[in-house]
Amino acid sequence: MIVYDRLWKTMKKRGISQYSLIHDYNINESQLDRFRKNSVIKTVTIDRLCKILDCNVEDICQYVKDEPEE
């Protein structure tokens, strides 16, 4: 599973708020909601955030193995 916990830490480090992403960079509010829920995100959106935050993909997301089902 891809998780986006690192996005929020990177935003904080860069001093960019969700409000700023929505109003200054025209990131859709529903896209941010998908990040919060670790839902499907288009790579073009991740690319755009990397440019805005001046960071690498690893600063936004990471792969975490799913727990094996019993």
PQR file with spaces between the fields and no chain letter, atoms N, CA, C, O and H, PARSE charges and radii, in Angstrom:
ATOM       1  N    MET     1       0.847   -1.166    0.000 -0.4000 1.5000
ATOM       2  CA   MET     1       0.000    0.000    0.000 -0.0000 2.0000
ATOM       3  C    MET     1       0.899    1.238    0.000  0.5500 1.7000
ATOM       4  O    MET     1       1.922    1.273    0.683 -0.5500 1.4000
ATOM       5  N    ILE     2       0.514    2.226   -0.754 -0.4000 1.5000
ATOM       6  CA   ILE     2       1.216    3.508   -0.777 -0.0000 2.0000
ATOM       7  C    ILE     2       0.538    4.417    0.246  0.5500 1.7000
ATOM       8  O    ILE     2      -0.681    4.587    0.228 -0.5500 1.4000
ATOM       9  H    ILE     2      -0.318    2.197   -1.309  0.4000 1.0000
ATOM      10  N    VAL     3       1.334    4.993    1.132 -0.4000 1.5000
ATOM      11  CA   VAL     3       0.796    5.915    2.145 -0.0000 2.0000
ATOM      12  C    VAL     3       1.435    7.290    1.950  0.5500 1.7000
ATOM      13  O    VAL     3       2.569    7.408    1.485 -0.5500 1.4000
ATOM      14  H    VAL     3       2.324    4.855    1.147  0.4000 1.0000
ATOM      15  N    TYR     4       0.691    8.306    2.312 -0.4000 1.5000
ATOM      16  CA   TYR     4       1.103    9.684    2.054 -0.0000 2.0000
ATOM      17  C    TYR     4       1.373   10.471    3.323  0.5500 1.7000
ATOM      18  O    TYR     4       1.261   11.697    3.321 -0.5500 1.4000
ATOM      19  H    TYR     4      -0.230    8.210    2.690  0.4000 1.0000
ATOM      20  N    ASP     5       1.723    9.796    4.404 -0.4000 1.5000
ATOM      21  CA   ASP     5       1.998   10.471    5.675 -0.0000 2.0000
ATOM      22  C    ASP     5       3.128   11.492    5.548  0.5500 1.7000
ATOM      23  O    ASP     5       3.118   12.523    6.220 -0.5500 1.4000
ATOM      24  H    ASP     5       1.814    8.800    4.406  0.4000 1.0000
ATOM      25  N    ARG     6       4.080   11.204    4.700 -0.4000 1.5000
ATOM      26  CA   ARG     6       5.235   12.089    4.550 -0.0000 2.0000
ATOM      27  C    ARG     6       4.861   13.432    3.922  0.5500 1.7000
ATOM      28  O    ARG     6       5.551   14.429    4.134 -0.5500 1.4000
ATOM      29  H    ARG     6       4.088   10.366    4.154  0.4000 1.0000
ATOM      30  N    LEU     7       3.777   13.462    3.154 -0.4000 1.5000
ATOM      31  CA   LEU     7       3.343   14.709    2.523 -0.0000 2.0000
ATOM      32  C    LEU     7       3.131   15.799    3.557  0.5500 1.7000
ATOM      33  O    LEU     7       3.607   16.922    3.390 -0.5500 1.4000
ATOM      34  H    LEU     7       3.216   12.652    2.981  0.4000 1.0000
ATOM      35  N    TRP     8       2.420   15.470    4.622 -0.4000 1.5000
ATOM      36  CA   TRP     8       2.066   16.473    5.630 -0.0000 2.0000
ATOM      37  C    TRP     8       3.310   16.988    6.351  0.5500 1.7000
ATOM      38  O    TRP     8       3.387   18.167    6.698 -0.5500 1.4000
ATOM      39  H    TRP     8       2.033   14.557    4.757  0.4000 1.0000
ATOM      40  N    LYS     9       4.278   16.109    6.575 -0.4000 1.5000
ATOM      41  CA   LYS     9       5.534   16.527    7.224 -0.0000 2.0000
ATOM      42  C    LYS     9       6.329   17.443    6.296  0.5500 1.7000
ATOM      43  O    LYS     9       6.902   18.439    6.736 -0.5500 1.4000
ATOM      44  H    LYS     9       4.215   15.151    6.294  0.4000 1.0000
ATOM      45  N    THR    10       6.360   17.097    5.014 -0.4000 1.5000
ATOM      46  CA   THR    10       7.082   17.912    4.036 -0.0000 2.0000
ATOM      47  C    THR    10       6.427   19.278    3.883  0.5500 1.7000
ATOM      48  O    THR    10       7.118   20.293    3.792 -0.5500 1.4000
ATOM      49  H    THR    10       5.894   16.287    4.657  0.4000 1.0000
ATOM      50  N    MET    11       5.109   19.309    3.855 -0.4000 1.5000
ATOM      51  CA   MET    11       4.402   20.590    3.765 -0.0000 2.0000
ATOM      52  C    MET    11       4.750   21.471    4.964  0.5500 1.7000
ATOM      53  O    MET    11       5.001   22.666    4.812 -0.5500 1.4000
ATOM      54  H    MET    11       4.547   18.485    3.930  0.4000 1.0000
ATOM      55  N    LYS    12       4.763   20.882    6.140 -0.4000 1.5000
ATOM      56  CA   LYS    12       5.080   21.636    7.353 -0.0000 2.0000
ATOM      57  C    LYS    12       6.508   22.176    7.288  0.5500 1.7000
ATOM      58  O    LYS    12       6.759   23.333    7.627 -0.5500 1.4000
ATOM      59  H    LYS    12       4.559   19.911    6.264  0.4000 1.0000
ATOM      60  N    LYS    13       7.450   21.318    6.846 -0.4000 1.5000
ATOM      61  CA   LYS    13       8.851   21.737    6.722 -0.0000 2.0000
ATOM      62  C    LYS    13       9.010   22.908    5.756  0.5500 1.7000
ATOM      63  O    LYS    13       9.811   23.815    5.984 -0.5500 1.4000
ATOM      64  H    LYS    13       7.246   20.378    6.571  0.4000 1.0000
ATOM      65  N    ARG    14       8.233   22.872    4.675 -0.4000 1.5000
ATOM      66  CA   ARG    14       8.329   23.903    3.632 -0.0000 2.0000
ATOM      67  C    ARG    14       7.461   25.127    3.936  0.5500 1.7000
ATOM      68  O    ARG    14       7.527   26.132    3.229 -0.5500 1.4000
ATOM      69  H    ARG    14       7.582   22.135    4.490  0.4000 1.0000
ATOM      70  N    GLY    15       6.646   25.036    4.994 -0.4000 1.5000
ATOM      71  CA   GLY    15       5.795   26.159    5.365 -0.0000 2.0000
ATOM      72  C    GLY    15       4.639   26.390    4.400  0.5500 1.7000
ATOM      73  O    GLY    15       4.189   27.521    4.215 -0.5500 1.4000
ATOM      74  H    GLY    15       6.592   24.220    5.569  0.4000 1.0000
ATOM      75  N    ILE    16       4.161   25.308    3.788 -0.4000 1.5000
ATOM      76  CA   ILE    16       3.040   25.402    2.847 -0.0000 2.0000
ATOM      77  C    ILE    16       1.841   24.677    3.454  0.5500 1.7000
ATOM      78  O    ILE    16       1.915   23.492    3.777 -0.5500 1.4000
ATOM      79  H    ILE    16       4.526   24.389    3.939  0.4000 1.0000
ATOM      80  N    SER    17       0.748   25.400    3.601 -0.4000 1.5000
ATOM      81  CA   SER    17      -0.460   24.851    4.225 -0.0000 2.0000
ATOM      82  C    SER    17      -1.392   24.261    3.166  0.5500 1.7000
ATOM      83  O    SER    17      -1.210   24.472    1.967 -0.5500 1.4000
ATOM      84  H    SER    17       0.688   26.363    3.339  0.4000 1.0000
ATOM      85  N    GLN    18      -2.390   23.521    3.638 -0.4000 1.5000
ATOM      86  CA   GLN    18      -3.414   22.998    2.741 -0.0000 2.0000
ATOM      87  C    GLN    18      -4.168   24.163    2.098  0.5500 1.7000
ATOM      88  O    GLN    18      -4.511   24.118    0.916 -0.5500 1.4000
ATOM      89  H    GLN    18      -2.537   23.350    4.612  0.4000 1.0000
ATOM      90  N    TYR    19      -4.417   25.190    2.878 -0.4000 1.5000
ATOM      91  CA   TYR    19      -5.096   26.388    2.366 -0.0000 2.0000
ATOM      92  C    TYR    19      -4.306   26.973    1.192  0.5500 1.7000
ATOM      93  O    TYR    19      -4.880   27.326    0.162 -0.5500 1.4000
ATOM      94  H    TYR    19      -4.138   25.227    3.838  0.4000 1.0000
ATOM      95  N    SER    20      -2.999   27.070    1.358 -0.4000 1.5000
ATOM      96  CA   SER    20      -2.138   27.609    0.311 -0.0000 2.0000
ATOM      97  C    SER    20      -2.162   26.725   -0.933  0.5500 1.7000
ATOM      98  O    SER    20      -2.224   27.232   -2.053 -0.5500 1.4000
ATOM      99  H    SER    20      -2.533   26.784    2.195  0.4000 1.0000
ATOM     100  N    LEU    21      -2.114   25.408   -0.743 -0.4000 1.5000
ATOM     101  CA   LEU    21      -2.174   24.501   -1.895 -0.0000 2.0000
ATOM     102  C    LEU    21      -3.468   24.696   -2.675  0.5500 1.7000
ATOM     103  O    LEU    21      -3.471   24.684   -3.906 -0.5500 1.4000
ATOM     104  H    LEU    21      -2.063   24.996    0.167  0.4000 1.0000
ATOM     105  N    ILE    22      -4.558   24.875   -1.953 -0.4000 1.5000
ATOM     106  CA   ILE    22      -5.865   25.029   -2.602 -0.0000 2.0000
ATOM     107  C    ILE    22      -5.980   26.391   -3.284  0.5500 1.7000
ATOM     108  O    ILE    22      -6.359   26.474   -4.452 -0.5500 1.4000
ATOM     109  H    ILE    22      -4.556   24.885   -0.953  0.4000 1.0000
ATOM     110  N    HIS    23      -5.653   27.454   -2.554 -0.4000 1.5000
ATOM     111  CA   HIS    23      -5.914   28.805   -3.054 -0.0000 2.0000
ATOM     112  C    HIS    23      -4.772   29.415   -3.868  0.5500 1.7000
ATOM     113  O    HIS    23      -5.024   30.205   -4.778 -0.5500 1.4000
ATOM     114  H    HIS    23      -5.345   27.387   -1.605  0.4000 1.0000
ATOM     115  N    ASP    24      -3.541   29.067   -3.562 -0.4000 1.5000
ATOM     116  CA   ASP    24      -2.411   29.649   -4.292 -0.0000 2.0000
ATOM     117  C    ASP    24      -1.927   28.768   -5.438  0.5500 1.7000
ATOM     118  O    ASP    24      -1.427   29.273   -6.442 -0.5500 1.4000
ATOM     119  H    ASP    24      -3.337   28.425   -2.823  0.4000 1.0000
ATOM     120  N    TYR    25      -2.073   27.456   -5.291 -0.4000 1.5000
ATOM     121  CA   TYR    25      -1.548   26.529   -6.296 -0.0000 2.0000
ATOM     122  C    TYR    25      -2.638   25.741   -7.018  0.5500 1.7000
ATOM     123  O    TYR    25      -2.341   24.880   -7.846 -0.5500 1.4000
ATOM     124  H    TYR    25      -2.480   27.045   -4.475  0.4000 1.0000
ATOM     125  N    ASN    26      -3.890   26.033   -6.706 -0.4000 1.5000
ATOM     126  CA   ASN    26      -5.043   25.398   -7.373 -0.0000 2.0000
ATOM     127  C    ASN    26      -5.046   23.874   -7.292  0.5500 1.7000
ATOM     128  O    ASN    26      -5.422   23.191   -8.245 -0.5500 1.4000
ATOM     129  H    ASN    26      -4.131   26.732   -6.033  0.4000 1.0000
ATOM     130  N    ILE    27      -4.625   23.354   -6.147 -0.4000 1.5000
ATOM     131  CA   ILE    27      -4.757   21.917   -5.893 -0.0000 2.0000
ATOM     132  C    ILE    27      -6.182   21.695   -5.402  0.5500 1.7000
ATOM     133  O    ILE    27      -6.651   22.375   -4.489 -0.5500 1.4000
ATOM     134  H    ILE    27      -4.320   23.908   -5.373  0.4000 1.0000
ATOM     135  N    ASN    28      -6.859   20.739   -6.015 -0.4000 1.5000
ATOM     136  CA   ASN    28      -8.250   20.467   -5.675 -0.0000 2.0000
ATOM     137  C    ASN    28      -8.357   19.901   -4.255  0.5500 1.7000
ATOM     138  O    ASN    28      -7.560   19.058   -3.845 -0.5500 1.4000
ATOM     139  H    ASN    28      -6.478   20.187   -6.757  0.4000 1.0000
ATOM     140  N    GLU    29      -9.353   20.381   -3.522 -0.4000 1.5000
ATOM     141  CA   GLU    29      -9.590   19.917   -2.153 -0.0000 2.0000
ATOM     142  C    GLU    29      -9.826   18.409   -2.099  0.5500 1.7000
ATOM     143  O    GLU    29      -9.400   17.748   -1.152 -0.5500 1.4000
ATOM     144  H    GLU    29     -10.000   21.066   -3.855  0.4000 1.0000
ATOM     145  N    SER    30     -10.497   17.867   -3.103 -0.4000 1.5000
ATOM     146  CA   SER    30     -10.766   16.422   -3.131 -0.0000 2.0000
ATOM     147  C    SER    30      -9.470   15.631   -3.324  0.5500 1.7000
ATOM     148  O    SER    30      -9.371   14.497   -2.856 -0.5500 1.4000
ATOM     149  H    SER    30     -10.843   18.403   -3.873  0.4000 1.0000
ATOM     150  N    GLN    31      -8.481   16.208   -4.002 -0.4000 1.5000
ATOM     151  CA   GLN    31      -7.192   15.535   -4.143 -0.0000 2.0000
ATOM     152  C    GLN    31      -6.513   15.429   -2.783  0.5500 1.7000
ATOM     153  O    GLN    31      -5.947   14.386   -2.453 -0.5500 1.4000
ATOM     154  H    GLN    31      -8.562   17.130   -4.381  0.4000 1.0000
ATOM     155  N    LEU    32      -6.563   16.487   -2.002 -0.4000 1.5000
ATOM     156  CA   LEU    32      -5.975   16.444   -0.662 -0.0000 2.0000
ATOM     157  C    LEU    32      -6.694   15.417    0.206  0.5500 1.7000
ATOM     158  O    LEU    32      -6.072   14.752    1.035 -0.5500 1.4000
ATOM     159  H    LEU    32      -7.022   17.334   -2.270  0.4000 1.0000
ATOM     160  N    ASP    33      -7.996   15.293    0.014 -0.4000 1.5000
ATOM     161  CA   ASP    33      -8.765   14.299    0.758 -0.0000 2.0000
ATOM     162  C    ASP    33      -8.305   12.886    0.387  0.5500 1.7000
ATOM     163  O    ASP    33      -8.232   12.011    1.251 -0.5500 1.4000
ATOM     164  H    ASP    33      -8.500   15.834   -0.659  0.4000 1.0000
ATOM     165  N    ARG    34      -7.998   12.664   -0.879 -0.4000 1.5000
ATOM     166  CA   ARG    34      -7.496   11.349   -1.312 -0.0000 2.0000
ATOM     167  C    ARG    34      -6.137   11.060   -0.682  0.5500 1.7000
ATOM     168  O    ARG    34      -5.852    9.916   -0.327 -0.5500 1.4000
ATOM     169  H    ARG    34      -8.057   13.375   -1.581  0.4000 1.0000
ATOM     170  N    PHE    35      -5.303   12.077   -0.539 -0.4000 1.5000
ATOM     171  CA   PHE    35      -4.024   11.889    0.152 -0.0000 2.0000
ATOM     172  C    PHE    35      -4.260   11.492    1.604  0.5500 1.7000
ATOM     173  O    PHE    35      -3.588   10.602    2.126 -0.5500 1.4000
ATOM     174  H    PHE    35      -5.535   13.006   -0.827  0.4000 1.0000
ATOM     175  N    ARG    36      -5.212   12.152    2.254 -0.4000 1.5000
ATOM     176  CA   ARG    36      -5.517   11.842    3.662 -0.0000 2.0000
ATOM     177  C    ARG    36      -5.983   10.399    3.825  0.5500 1.7000
ATOM     178  O    ARG    36      -5.675    9.747    4.823 -0.5500 1.4000
ATOM     179  H    ARG    36      -5.757   12.875    1.830  0.4000 1.0000
ATOM     180  N    LYS    37      -6.723    9.911    2.845 -0.4000 1.5000
ATOM     181  CA   LYS    37      -7.307    8.562    2.920 -0.0000 2.0000
ATOM     182  C    LYS    37      -6.419    7.503    2.255  0.5500 1.7000
ATOM     183  O    LYS    37      -6.816    6.344    2.138 -0.5500 1.4000
ATOM     184  H    LYS    37      -6.973   10.440    2.035  0.4000 1.0000
ATOM     185  N    ASN    38      -5.222    7.899    1.822 -0.4000 1.5000
ATOM     186  CA   ASN    38      -4.315    6.986    1.112 -0.0000 2.0000
ATOM     187  C    ASN    38      -5.000    6.312   -0.069  0.5500 1.7000
ATOM     188  O    ASN    38      -4.820    5.119   -0.314 -0.5500 1.4000
ATOM     189  H    ASN    38      -4.899    8.841    1.918  0.4000 1.0000
ATOM     190  N    SER    39      -5.782    7.093   -0.787 -0.4000 1.5000
ATOM     191  CA   SER    39      -6.497    6.586   -1.965 -0.0000 2.0000
ATOM     192  C    SER    39      -5.628    6.710   -3.213  0.5500 1.7000
ATOM     193  O    SER    39      -4.468    7.118   -3.142 -0.5500 1.4000
ATOM     194  H    SER    39      -5.929    8.061   -0.588  0.4000 1.0000
ATOM     195  N    VAL    40      -6.199    6.357   -4.333 -0.4000 1.5000
ATOM     196  CA   VAL    40      -5.491    6.421   -5.608 -0.0000 2.0000
ATOM     197  C    VAL    40      -5.206    7.885   -5.966  0.5500 1.7000
ATOM     198  O    VAL    40      -6.095    8.736   -5.937 -0.5500 1.4000
ATOM     199  H    VAL    40      -7.141    6.026   -4.390  0.4000 1.0000
ATOM     200  N    ILE    41      -3.951    8.145   -6.301 -0.4000 1.5000
ATOM     201  CA   ILE    41      -3.510    9.478   -6.698 -0.0000 2.0000
ATOM     202  C    ILE    41      -2.810    9.360   -8.041  0.5500 1.7000
ATOM     203  O    ILE    41      -1.995    8.458   -8.237 -0.5500 1.4000
ATOM     204  H    ILE    41      -3.229    7.454   -6.325  0.4000 1.0000
ATOM     205  N    LYS    42      -3.114   10.253   -8.962 -0.4000 1.5000
ATOM     206  CA   LYS    42      -2.445   10.246  -10.260 -0.0000 2.0000
ATOM     207  C    LYS    42      -1.001   10.722  -10.093  0.5500 1.7000
ATOM     208  O    LYS    42      -0.708   11.592   -9.272 -0.5500 1.4000
ATOM     209  H    LYS    42      -3.775   10.986   -8.803  0.4000 1.0000
ATOM     210  N    THR    43      -0.119   10.138  -10.880 -0.4000 1.5000
ATOM     211  CA   THR    43       1.293   10.529  -10.795 -0.0000 2.0000
ATOM     212  C    THR    43       1.487   11.987  -11.198  0.5500 1.7000
ATOM     213  O    THR    43       2.417   12.636  -10.720 -0.5500 1.4000
ATOM     214  H    THR    43      -0.357    9.432  -11.547  0.4000 1.0000
ATOM     215  N    VAL    44       0.637   12.505  -12.057 -0.4000 1.5000
ATOM     216  CA   VAL    44       0.745   13.913  -12.449 -0.0000 2.0000
ATOM     217  C    VAL    44       0.524   14.825  -11.231  0.5500 1.7000
ATOM     218  O    VAL    44       1.128   15.894  -11.140 -0.5500 1.4000
ATOM     219  H    VAL    44      -0.119   11.977  -12.446  0.4000 1.0000
ATOM     220  N    THR    45      -0.332   14.407  -10.309 -0.4000 1.5000
ATOM     221  CA   THR    45      -0.574   15.178   -9.085 -0.0000 2.0000
ATOM     222  C    THR    45       0.645   15.124   -8.176  0.5500 1.7000
ATOM     223  O    THR    45       1.033   16.137   -7.593 -0.5500 1.4000
ATOM     224  H    THR    45      -0.823   13.539  -10.383  0.4000 1.0000
ATOM     225  N    ILE    46       1.247   13.953   -8.053 -0.4000 1.5000
ATOM     226  CA   ILE    46       2.455   13.813   -7.241 -0.0000 2.0000
ATOM     227  C    ILE    46       3.583   14.649   -7.852  0.5500 1.7000
ATOM     228  O    ILE    46       4.325   15.315   -7.130 -0.5500 1.4000
ATOM     229  H    ILE    46       0.932   13.131   -8.527  0.4000 1.0000
ATOM     230  N    ASP    47       3.707   14.615   -9.161 -0.4000 1.5000
ATOM     231  CA   ASP    47       4.716   15.406   -9.862 -0.0000 2.0000
ATOM     232  C    ASP    47       4.525   16.895   -9.568  0.5500 1.7000
ATOM     233  O    ASP    47       5.485   17.611   -9.281 -0.5500 1.4000
ATOM     234  H    ASP    47       3.104   14.074   -9.747  0.4000 1.0000
ATOM     235  N    ARG    48       3.307   17.337   -9.641 -0.4000 1.5000
ATOM     236  CA   ARG    48       2.996   18.757   -9.380 -0.0000 2.0000
ATOM     237  C    ARG    48       3.351   19.149   -7.951  0.5500 1.7000
ATOM     238  O    ARG    48       3.916   20.219   -7.721 -0.5500 1.4000
ATOM     239  H    ARG    48       2.528   16.756   -9.874  0.4000 1.0000
ATOM     240  N    LEU    49       3.022   18.289   -6.990 -0.4000 1.5000
ATOM     241  CA   LEU    49       3.354   18.573   -5.591 -0.0000 2.0000
ATOM     242  C    LEU    49       4.867   18.592   -5.373  0.5500 1.7000
ATOM     243  O    LEU    49       5.371   19.399   -4.593 -0.5500 1.4000
ATOM     244  H    LEU    49       2.563   17.420   -7.176  0.4000 1.0000
ATOM     245  N    CYS    50       5.589   17.710   -6.057 -0.4000 1.5000
ATOM     246  CA   CYS    50       7.055   17.714   -5.946 -0.0000 2.0000
ATOM     247  C    CYS    50       7.618   19.059   -6.416  0.5500 1.7000
ATOM     248  O    CYS    50       8.557   19.584   -5.818 -0.5500 1.4000
ATOM     249  H    CYS    50       5.179   17.054   -6.691  0.4000 1.0000
ATOM     250  N    LYS    51       7.047   19.610   -7.480 -0.4000 1.5000
ATOM     251  CA   LYS    51       7.487   20.912   -7.978 -0.0000 2.0000
ATOM     252  C    LYS    51       7.142   22.016   -6.989  0.5500 1.7000
ATOM     253  O    LYS    51       7.977   22.869   -6.686 -0.5500 1.4000
ATOM     254  H    LYS    51       6.284   19.183   -7.966  0.4000 1.0000
ATOM     255  N    ILE    52       5.917   21.999   -6.487 -0.4000 1.5000
ATOM     256  CA   ILE    52       5.465   23.027   -5.542 -0.0000 2.0000
ATOM     257  C    ILE    52       6.299   23.000   -4.271  0.5500 1.7000
ATOM     258  O    ILE    52       6.728   24.044   -3.779 -0.5500 1.4000
ATOM     259  H    ILE    52       5.239   21.306   -6.732  0.4000 1.0000
ATOM     260  N    LEU    53       6.530   21.786   -3.734 -0.4000 1.5000
ATOM     261  CA   LEU    53       7.232   21.644   -2.464 -0.0000 2.0000
ATOM     262  C    LEU    53       8.748   21.539   -2.632  0.5500 1.7000
ATOM     263  O    LEU    53       9.484   21.481   -1.647 -0.5500 1.4000
ATOM     264  H    LEU    53       6.182   20.938   -4.134  0.4000 1.0000
ATOM     265  N    ASP    54       9.207   21.515   -3.879 -0.4000 1.5000
ATOM     266  CA   ASP    54      10.628   21.365   -4.183 -0.0000 2.0000
ATOM     267  C    ASP    54      11.210   20.167   -3.424  0.5500 1.7000
ATOM     268  O    ASP    54      12.142   20.298   -2.630 -0.5500 1.4000
ATOM     269  H    ASP    54       8.609   21.562   -4.679  0.4000 1.0000
ATOM     270  N    CYS    55      10.627   18.998   -3.697 -0.4000 1.5000
ATOM     271  CA   CYS    55      11.027   17.787   -2.985 -0.0000 2.0000
ATOM     272  C    CYS    55      11.024   16.589   -3.927  0.5500 1.7000
ATOM     273  O    CYS    55      10.692   16.710   -5.106 -0.5500 1.4000
ATOM     274  H    CYS    55       9.870   18.891   -4.342  0.4000 1.0000
ATOM     275  N    ASN    56      11.393   15.450   -3.398 -0.4000 1.5000
ATOM     276  CA   ASN    56      11.383   14.191   -4.146 -0.0000 2.0000
ATOM     277  C    ASN    56      10.115   13.406   -3.812  0.5500 1.7000
ATOM     278  O    ASN    56       9.419   13.700   -2.840 -0.5500 1.4000
ATOM     279  H    ASN    56      11.663   15.351   -2.440  0.4000 1.0000
ATOM     280  N    VAL    57       9.838   12.414   -4.632 -0.4000 1.5000
ATOM     281  CA   VAL    57       8.663   11.566   -4.425 -0.0000 2.0000
ATOM     282  C    VAL    57       8.681   10.950   -3.022  0.5500 1.7000
ATOM     283  O    VAL    57       7.640   10.853   -2.371 -0.5500 1.4000
ATOM     284  H    VAL    57      10.403   12.175   -5.421  0.4000 1.0000
ATOM     285  N    GLU    58       9.860   10.535   -2.561 -0.4000 1.5000
ATOM     286  CA   GLU    58       9.980    9.904   -1.240 -0.0000 2.0000
ATOM     287  C    GLU    58       9.583   10.846   -0.112  0.5500 1.7000
ATOM     288  O    GLU    58       9.290   10.395    0.995 -0.5500 1.4000
ATOM     289  H    GLU    58      10.705   10.614   -3.089  0.4000 1.0000
ATOM     290  N    ASP    59       9.571   12.153   -0.381 -0.4000 1.5000
ATOM     291  CA   ASP    59       9.167   13.126    0.632 -0.0000 2.0000
ATOM     292  C    ASP    59       7.648   13.255    0.718  0.5500 1.7000
ATOM     293  O    ASP    59       7.124   13.936    1.600 -0.5500 1.4000
ATOM     294  H    ASP    59       9.809   12.519   -1.280  0.4000 1.0000
ATOM     295  N    ILE    60       6.952   12.599   -0.199 -0.4000 1.5000
ATOM     296  CA   ILE    60       5.489   12.665   -0.245 -0.0000 2.0000
ATOM     297  C    ILE    60       4.847   11.333    0.110  0.5500 1.7000
ATOM     298  O    ILE    60       3.843   11.294    0.822 -0.5500 1.4000
ATOM     299  H    ILE    60       7.377   12.046   -0.915  0.4000 1.0000
ATOM     300  N    CYS    61       5.421   10.239   -0.384 -0.4000 1.5000
ATOM     301  CA   CYS    61       4.795    8.933   -0.164 -0.0000 2.0000
ATOM     302  C    CYS    61       5.826    7.854    0.086  0.5500 1.7000
ATOM     303  O    CYS    61       7.021    8.036   -0.147 -0.5500 1.4000
ATOM     304  H    CYS    61       6.236   10.270   -0.962  0.4000 1.0000
ATOM     305  N    GLN    62       5.330    6.726    0.567 -0.4000 1.5000
ATOM     306  CA   GLN    62       6.184    5.560    0.765 -0.0000 2.0000
ATOM     307  C    GLN    62       5.344    4.296    0.638  0.5500 1.7000
ATOM     308  O    GLN    62       4.132    4.301    0.855 -0.5500 1.4000
ATOM     309  H    GLN    62       4.359    6.578    0.756  0.4000 1.0000
ATOM     310  N    TYR    63       6.029    3.216    0.281 -0.4000 1.5000
ATOM     311  CA   TYR    63       5.365    1.915    0.175 -0.0000 2.0000
ATOM     312  C    TYR    63       5.451    1.208    1.519  0.5500 1.7000
ATOM     313  O    TYR    63       6.524    1.117    2.117 -0.5500 1.4000
ATOM     314  H    TYR    63       7.013    3.212    0.104  0.4000 1.0000
ATOM     315  N    VAL    64       4.324    0.714    1.982 -0.4000 1.5000
ATOM     316  CA   VAL    64       4.259   -0.057    3.234 -0.0000 2.0000
ATOM     317  C    VAL    64       3.576   -1.381    2.895  0.5500 1.7000
ATOM     318  O    VAL    64       2.490   -1.404    2.316 -0.5500 1.4000
ATOM     319  H    VAL    64       3.453    0.788    1.496  0.4000 1.0000
ATOM     320  N    LYS    65       4.224   -2.468    3.263 -0.4000 1.5000
ATOM     321  CA   LYS    65       3.635   -3.792    2.983 -0.0000 2.0000
ATOM     322  C    LYS    65       2.327   -3.951    3.747  0.5500 1.7000
ATOM     323  O    LYS    65       2.204   -3.551    4.905 -0.5500 1.4000
ATOM     324  H    LYS    65       5.106   -2.449    3.734  0.4000 1.0000
ATOM     325  N    ASP    66       1.359   -4.543    3.065 -0.4000 1.5000
ATOM     326  CA   ASP    66       0.079   -4.846    3.715 -0.0000 2.0000
ATOM     327  C    ASP    66       0.280   -5.967    4.728  0.5500 1.7000
ATOM     328  O    ASP    66       1.130   -6.840    4.552 -0.5500 1.4000
ATOM     329  H    ASP    66       1.459   -4.867    2.125  0.4000 1.0000
ATOM     330  N    GLU    67      -0.509   -5.925    5.776 -0.4000 1.5000
ATOM     331  CA   GLU    67      -0.490   -7.016    6.762 -0.0000 2.0000
ATOM     332  C    GLU    67      -1.085   -8.251    6.121  0.5500 1.7000
ATOM     333  O    GLU    67      -2.115   -8.155    5.454 -0.5500 1.4000
ATOM     334  H    GLU    67      -1.199   -5.215    5.919  0.4000 1.0000
ATOM     335  N    PRO    68      -0.467   -9.417    6.303 -0.5600 1.5000
ATOM     336  CA   PRO    68      -1.040  -10.645    5.733  0.2800 2.0000
ATOM     337  C    PRO    68      -2.399  -10.956    6.378  0.5500 1.7000
ATOM     338  O    PRO    68      -2.596  -10.822    7.586 -0.5500 1.4000
ATOM     339  N    GLU    69      -3.317  -11.376    5.509 -0.4000 1.5000
ATOM     340  CA   GLU    69      -4.644  -11.732    6.013 -0.0000 2.0000
ATOM     341  C    GLU    69      -4.603  -13.114    6.651  0.5500 1.7000
ATOM     342  O    GLU    69      -3.942  -14.026    6.155 -0.5500 1.4000
ATOM     343  H    GLU    69      -3.156  -11.485    4.528  0.4000 1.0000
ATOM     344  N    GLU    70      -5.311  -13.246    7.742 -0.4000 1.5000
ATOM     345  CA   GLU    70      -5.321  -14.534    8.456 -0.0000 2.0000
ATOM     346  C    GLU    70      -6.549  -15.325    8.143  0.5500 1.7000
ATOM     347  O    GLU    70      -6.719  -16.431    8.657 -0.5500 1.4000
ATOM     348  H    GLU    70      -5.848  -12.505    8.145  0.4000 1.0000
